Amino acid sequence: MSLSVIFAPRISCCPITHRQSCSSRPRYPPFISIRNPELFSVKSLGNSHQSPPSDRPKWEETLNNAASLYPLYVTVGGIVACVKPSVFSWFVQRGPASYSCALGLIMLAMGLTLELKDFLGLFSQRPFSILYGCVAQYTIMPAFGAIVSKWLGLPPSVSVGLILLGCCPGGTASNVVTLIARGDVPLSIVMTVCTTLGAVVLTPLLTKLLAGTYVPVDALKLSISTLQVVVAPILVGSYMQSKYPAAVKRITPFAPLFAVLASSLLASSVFSENVVRLKSSMSAASVGPGLGHLMAVQESSVNWVKVAVSVFLLHFAGFFVGYLTAAIGGFKESQRRSIAIEVGMQNSSLGVVLATSHFSSPLVALPPAMSAIIMNIMGSSLGFLWRFFRPSSDAEQITDDSAKSG
């Protein structure tokens, strides 16, 4: 989520939220081809029936094309963290303040593209599908975070981290993945904003409810931190956007790339911190006095495998159950894909910041850090797979929320 509403590629067809009136629909290539991605705000979604603006400078296209490679950045960052974790030591040593600052700047970049009046207007046009998706987000993922941790028998700290990850709002780059998958991009955008704003209450409350049996959870402090690093920067950015539009217009071309690089740095740094601890334990065990110490280290190594498996299962459940519940709800294919992607992709950056700021064990931050890599690989793969299958409702008008609620 931390960069979800900042950018989206332009598609030269009528939006799925309106009846198709184009004389001909574009032919999508089997793989995504983003030649003219554009920065947009929620306002642009409401005006998406208008003709697209003129081509922007080539350097802006280059910046946005670079920003669309977010899954590649976090994957490379994870590899570097394993091979040479000292690369991120300058950032780790300044944590958790550096983590909070990075996430706050990412949220500020998001707020620069958000006009609250236009967001509320878009929400009023389709409240049922948006609320349905948000409820799915905050029920499916928290529940499966608790179920998977219990089923795999994860250590308490790791269980808390997985549950915290499941209780976070919609995730980074979900809108781009939705576009790749031929989903309902406006629905994806507004769901991301709604779940992010709701995180100030729901993330701490659900974490305390589900993880409080493992370790003490201070819901109030979690709520204050979420307000400080997520909601406040978004509101400040939105205010700046409305108050100083000329200045913001000069900044926004750089916002997507900054957001994805900051998010990649955040995840890779926390991952490298845990890699250093693991290597230190293994080194101590090699000269340790007894077999018990060595067995403890081996158990710790197995837990890393369990963590990766648990994160994979959590996101798999989000994608699968999210799609299934949307189908049960009677939504059309493009909306099912959007809800599945939004539910399955979490704001792992927020999970990292809350874990490092409010829990003593570094293992709490491990599931969110791993999620940034695993989730984006899974989401991108699902998006490319769905791209081969055009939604049957592609040329149909999506059922109005008023008719569905009636």
C-alpha positions in Angstrom: 0.0 0.0 0.0 2.7 2.3 0.7 3.0 3.2 -2.9 -0.2 1.7 -4.2 -2.0 4.9 -5.3 0.9 6.7 -6.6 1.1 5.4 -10.1 -0.6 3.4 -12.7 0.0 2.8 -16.4 -2.4 4.4 -18.9 -4.7 2.1 -20.8 -6.4 3.4 -23.9 -9.8 2.0 -23.3 -13.0 3.1 -21.6 -12.9 2.4 -17.8 -14.6 -0.7 -16.5 -16.7 1.5 -14.2 -18.6 2.9 -17.2 -20.2 1.3 -20.2 -17.8 0.8 -23.0 -18.4 3.5 -25.6 -15.1 3.1 -27.5 -15.5 2.1 -31.1 -12.9 -0.6 -30.6 -11.3 -2.1 -27.6 -7.5 -2.3 -27.4 -5.8 -5.6 -27.9 -3.8 -6.4 -24.8 -0.5 -8.2 -25.3 0.0 -11.5 -23.5 2.6 -9.8 -21.3 2.4 -6.4 -19.8 3.8 -3.6 -21.9 3.8 -0.2 -20.1 5.0 2.4 -22.5 3.3 5.5 -21.1 2.6 5.0 -17.4 1.1 8.1 -15.8 1.0 9.5 -12.3 -2.6 9.9 -11.2 -4.7 10.9 -8.3 -8.1 9.6 -7.2 -9.5 12.6 -9.1 -8.2 11.1 -12.3 -10.2 8.0 -11.7 -13.4 10.0 -11.6 -12.5 11.6 -14.8 -11.2 8.5 -16.5 -13.9 8.7 -19.2 -12.1 11.7 -20.6 -9.5 11.4 -23.4 -6.0 10.8 -22.1 -3.7 13.7 -21.7 -0.9 14.4 -24.2 2.3 12.5 -23.9 4.5 13.5 -21.1 8.3 14.1 -21.3 10.4 11.0 -21.9 12.2 11.4 -18.6 8.9 11.0 -16.7 8.1 7.9 -18.6 11.6 6.5 -17.7 11.0 7.3 -14.0 7.7 5.5 -14.0 8.9 2.5 -15.9 11.7 2.2 -13.4 9.1 2.4 -10.5 7.1 -0.5 -12.0 10.1 -2.8 -11.3 9.4 -2.9 -7.6 9.2 -6.7 -7.3 12.7 -6.9 -8.9 14.1 -4.4 -6.4 12.9 -6.2 -3.3 14.1 -9.5 -4.7 17.6 -8.2 -5.5 17.6 -6.5 -2.1 16.8 -9.8 -0.4 19.6 -11.6 -2.2 22.1 -8.8 -1.2 20.9 -9.0 2.4 21.7 -12.7 2.4 25.1 -12.5 0.7 26.4 -9.2 2.2 24.1 -7.9 4.9 26.6 -5.2 5.9 25.4 -3.2 2.8 22.4 -2.1 4.8 24.1 -1.6 8.2 24.0 2.2 7.9 20.2 2.1 7.8 19.8 -0.7 10.3 22.0 1.0 12.9 19.6 4.0 12.9 16.5 1.9 13.3 13.7 1.9 14.3 13.7 5.7 13.8 15.0 5.2 10.2 12.3 2.7 9.5 9.5 5.0 10.7 10.9 7.9 8.8 11.1 5.9 5.6 7.5 4.7 5.9 6.3 8.2 6.7 7.9 9.6 3.6 6.3 6.8 1.5 2.9 7.7 2.9 3.6 11.4 2.3 4.2 10.6 -1.4 0.9 8.7 -1.5 -0.9 11.7 0.1 0.5 14.0 -2.6 -1.7 12.2 -5.2 -4.8 12.1 -3.0 -7.7 14.7 -3.1 -10.0 13.8 -0.3 -13.1 15.4 -2.0 -12.6 13.3 -5.1 -11.9 10.2 -3.0 -15.2 10.6 -1.2 -17.0 11.2 -4.4 -15.7 8.0 -5.9 -16.5 6.1 -2.7 -20.1 7.3 -2.9 -20.5 5.9 -6.4 -19.7 2.3 -5.4 -19.9 1.9 -1.6 -20.9 -1.8 -1.6 -18.0 -3.2 -3.5 -15.5 -1.1 -1.6 -16.9 -2.0 1.8 -17.1 -5.6 0.8 -13.4 -5.6 -0.1 -12.4 -3.8 3.0 -14.2 -6.3 5.2 -12.6 -9.1 3.4 -9.2 -7.5 3.9 -9.6 -7.3 7.7 -11.2 -10.7 8.2 -9.5 -13.1 5.9 -5.8 -12.1 6.4 -5.9 -11.7 10.2 -7.8 -15.0 10.6 -5.3 -16.9 8.4 -2.4 -15.3 10.1 -3.5 -16.9 13.4 -4.5 -20.2 11.7 -1.2 -20.7 9.8 1.0 -19.8 12.8 -0.9 -22.3 15.0 -0.9 -25.0 12.3 2.9 -24.7 11.7 3.7 -24.4 15.4 5.7 -21.2 14.9 7.6 -19.7 17.9 5.7 -17.0 19.7 7.7 -14.1 18.3 7.3 -15.3 14.7 3.6 -16.0 15.3 3.1 -12.4 16.5 4.9 -11.2 13.4 2.8 -13.2 11.0 -0.5 -12.1 12.7 0.7 -8.5 12.7 1.4 -8.9 8.9 -2.1 -10.3 8.4 -3.6 -7.3 10.3 -1.9 -4.7 8.1 -3.8 -2.8 5.4 -3.7 -3.4 1.6 -0.2 -3.8 0.2 2.3 -2.1 -2.0 2.1 -2.2 -5.8 -1.3 -3.9 -5.6 -2.8 -1.4 -8.1 -0.1 -2.2 -10.7 -0.6 -5.9 -10.2 -4.4 -5.3 -10.6 -3.7 -3.5 -13.9 -1.5 -6.4 -15.1 -4.3 -8.9 -14.2 -7.0 -6.9 -16.1 -8.8 -6.1 -12.8 -10.9 -3.2 -11.6 -8.2 -0.6 -10.9 -10.5 2.1 -9.4 -11.8 -0.4 -6.9 -8.2 -1.4 -6.1 -7.2 2.2 -5.5 -10.0 3.1 -3.2 -9.8 -0.1 -1.3 -6.1 0.6 -0.6 -6.9 4.1 0.7 -9.8 2.9 2.9 -7.9 0.0 4.5 -4.9 2.3 5.1 -7.0 4.9 6.8 -8.8 2.2 8.8 -5.5 0.7 9.9 -5.1 3.2 12.8 -7.9 1.4 14.6 -8.2 -2.1 13.1 -4.5 -3.1 12.9 -3.8 -2.6 16.6 -7.2 -3.9 17.7 -6.9 -7.1 15.7 -3.3 -7.6 16.6 -4.1 -7.4 20.3 -7.1 -9.8 19.9 -5.2 -12.5 18.0 -1.6 -12.1 19.2 -2.2 -11.1 22.8 -2.1 -14.7 23.8 1.5 -14.9 22.7 3.0 -11.7 24.0 1.6 -8.5 25.6 0.3 -6.1 22.9 -0.2 -2.4 23.6 -3.0 -1.6 21.2 -2.9 2.1 22.1 0.8 2.6 21.3 0.3 0.6 18.0 -2.6 2.9 17.1 -0.6 6.0 17.8 2.4 4.8 15.8 0.0 3.9 12.9 -1.5 7.4 13.1 1.9 9.0 13.1 3.6 7.1 10.3 0.6 6.4 8.0 -2.5 8.5 8.4 -0.8 11.8 9.4 1.6 11.9 6.4 -1.2 11.0 4.0 -3.3 13.9 5.3 -0.3 16.3 5.1 0.4 15.2 1.6 -3.3 15.6 0.6 -3.3 19.1 2.2 -0.1 20.1 0.3 -1.6 18.8 -2.9 -4.6 21.1 -2.6 -2.7 24.1 -1.1 0.4 24.1 -3.3 -0.6 22.3 -6.6 2.1 23.9 -8.7 4.9 22.8 -6.3 3.4 19.3 -5.9 3.2 18.9 -9.7 7.0 19.3 -9.9 7.5 16.7 -7.2 5.1 14.0 -8.1 7.0 12.6 -11.1 9.7 11.5 -8.7 7.3 10.1 -6.1 6.7 6.5 -7.5 10.4 5.7 -7.8 11.2 7.1 -4.4 8.4 5.1 -2.8 9.5 1.8 -4.3 13.1 2.3 -3.5 12.4 3.4 0.1 10.1 0.4 0.5 12.7 -2.0 -0.9 15.3 -0.5 1.4 13.1 -0.9 4.4 12.3 -4.6 3.8 15.9 -5.5 2.8 17.4 -3.8 5.9 15.2 -5.7 8.3 15.9 -8.9 6.5 19.6 -8.3 6.6 19.4 -7.6 10.3 18.0 -11.0 10.9 20.5 -12.6 8.6 23.3 -11.1 10.7 21.8 -12.6 13.9 21.5 -16.0 12.3 25.1 -16.0 11.1 26.3 -14.9 14.5 24.4 -17.7 16.2 25.8 -20.3 13.7 29.3 -19.0 14.2 29.0 -19.2 18.0 27.6 -22.7 17.7 30.6 -23.8 15.7 32.9 -23.2 18.7 30.2 -23.7 21.3 30.7 -26.0 24.3 27.9 -28.4 23.9 25.5 -30.3 21.6 22.5 -28.4 23.1 23.7 -25.1 21.7 24.2 -26.6 18.3 20.7 -28.1 18.3 19.2 -24.8 19.3 20.9 -23.2 16.3 19.7 -25.9 14.0 16.2 -25.4 15.3 16.5 -21.6 14.6 17.6 -22.4 11.0 14.5 -24.7 10.5 12.3 -21.8 11.8 13.5 -19.7 8.9 12.2 -22.2 6.5 8.9 -22.3 8.5 8.7 -18.5 8.4 9.1 -18.5 4.6 6.4 -21.3 4.3 4.1 -19.5 6.7 4.4 -16.2 4.7 3.7 -18.0 1.5 0.6 -19.8 2.9 -0.7 -16.5 4.3 -0.6 -14.7 1.0 -1.8 -17.8 -0.9 -4.8 -17.9 1.4 -5.4 -14.1 0.8 -5.4 -14.5 -2.9 -7.5 -17.7 -3.0 -10.0 -16.9 -0.3 -10.3 -13.3 -1.4 -11.2 -14.4 -4.9 -13.6 -17.0 -3.6 -15.5 -14.6 -1.3 -15.8 -12.1 -4.1 -17.3 -14.8 -6.4 -19.7 -15.7 -3.6 -20.6 -12.1 -3.3 -21.7 -12.0 -6.9 -19.0 -9.7 -8.3 -17.9 -9.8 -11.9 -14.5 -11.3 -12.8 -12.5 -8.0 -13.0 -13.8 -7.1 -9.5 -13.0 -10.6 -8.1 -9.4 -10.2 -9.3 -9.1 -6.7 -7.7 -10.5 -7.9 -4.4 -8.2 -11.0 -4.4 -5.1 -9.0 -5.1 -6.0 -6.3 -2.5 -6.6 -8.9 0.1 -3.6 -11.0 -0.7 -1.1 -8.1 -0.8 -0.3 -6.5 2.5 1.5 -3.3 3.6 4.6 -5.2 4.8 6.4 -1.9 5.4 3.9 -0.9 8.1 4.4 -4.4 9.6 8.1 -3.9 9.8 7.9 -0.5 11.4 5.4 -1.6 14.1 7.3 -4.8 14.8 10.7 -3.0 15.3 9.1 -0.2 17.3 6.9 -2.1 19.7 8.3 -5.6 20.2 11.6 -6.6 21.8 12.2 -9.7 19.7 13.7 -9.0 16.2 12.0 -12.1 15.0 8.6 -10.3 15.0 9.8 -8.2 12.1 11.0 -11.3 10.1 7.6 -12.3 8.5 6.8 -8.7 7.3 10.4 -8.4 5.9 10.1 -11.8 4.1 6.7 -10.8 2.9 8.0 -7.9 0.9 9.9 -10.4 -1.3 7.5 -13.4 -1.3 4.3 -11.4 -1.7 5.6 -9.4 -4.7 6.8 -12.5 -6.5 3.5 -14.2 -5.9 1.4 -11.2 -6.8 3.3 -10.4 -10.0 3.1 -14.1 -11.1 -0.6 -14.1 -10.5 -1.0 -10.9 -12.4 0.8 -12.2 -15.4 -1.1 -15.5 -15.3 -4.5 -13.7 -15.2 -3.3 -11.5 -18.1 -3.7 -14.4 -20.4 -7.4 -14.7 -19.6 -9.5 -11.7 -20.4 -12.4 -11.2 -17.9 -15.7 -12.1 -19.4 -17.1 -8.8 -18.2 -14.5 -6.8 -20.0 -17.0 -5.3 -22.4 -20.0 -5.3 -20.0 -21.1 -2.7 -17.5 -20.4 -3.7 -14.0 -23.5 -3.9 -11.8 -24.2 -0.7 -10.0 -23.6 -0.8 -6.3 -27.1 0.6 -5.7 -28.7 -2.3 -7.6 -26.5 -4.9 -5.8 -27.2 -3.5 -2.3 -30.9 -3.5 -3.3 
